[in-house]
Amino acid sequence: MQENRLAVISIIVENREVSPQINALLSEFGEYVLGRMGIPYKEKGVSVISIALDAPTEVINKLTGKIGMLGGVTAKTLMHRQ
């Protein structure tokens, strides 16, 4: 069994039409989500989302990859060394 890691996924959304897909993915992985913060940046026409997770590395990478594959979305992960 893989040990959980603390991580933050940073997401920049340029295409707000994909918001329902992002929310669906976050619900799918909801058991690992510690919290989320979303900031609409109207002046730049983007939204910035931060997701705090406590999950196995494989799960973190899977969620980041699925979010990053959405059109008009960039996602990067920072993991705590344990």
N, C-alpha and C positions, 0 to 999 in steps of 0.2 A: 504494500500500500504506500502510495506517495504522500509525503508530508506536505501540508499546506504552506503557502507563502503569502505574505502580505504584499499587495500590489495596488498600483493606481493606473487606471487606463485613462489617458487624456484623449478626448475626441473633439475634432473640429468639424462641424457640419456646415457645408456650403449649400446643400440642397435640402431644404426643410421638408420636402415631400417624402424623404426616407425616415422621418421621425417615427412613424408607426412601426417600421421594421426594427429600428433601434430599441424602442420600448418593448417590442415582442422578444427580442434577444435578451434584454435585461431581465425580463420576466422569466424566460426560460432558464437563465442562470441565477435566478433570484436567491437561491439558497446560499450562494457565495457572496452576495453583495452586502457590504457593510453600510454603504451609503452612497448617495450621488448628489451632485450639484450641477445645475445647468444655468448658464448665463447667456441670454440673448444679447448679441453685440450688433445692434441695429445699424450703427454707423458703418460697419464693415460688411454687413449682410451675412453674418455667420452666427452660429451658436457654439459655445464652448461647454463641454460636459466633462466632468471628472467623476470616475467611478472608483470607489475603494472596495477591494476584494480581499477575502481570505479563502484561498482555494489552491488546489494542486496546480503546479506549473502547466501541465497539459491543458487543464480547464481554462486557465488565464489566457494561454496562447490561442486556444480554440475560439474563445469569445472575441479577443482582439482581432483575429483573422476574419471572422464572420462580419464584424462591424466594419473593418477596413475594406472589405470587398464591396460594400454598398457604394453606389455612385455618388460622388460629391462629398465623401466622408474620408477623413484621415484619422487614424487611431494609432497611438503609441503606448507602450507599457513601460512602467518603471517598477522593478521588483526589489523588495528588501532582501538583503543577504542574510541568510540564517545559518 
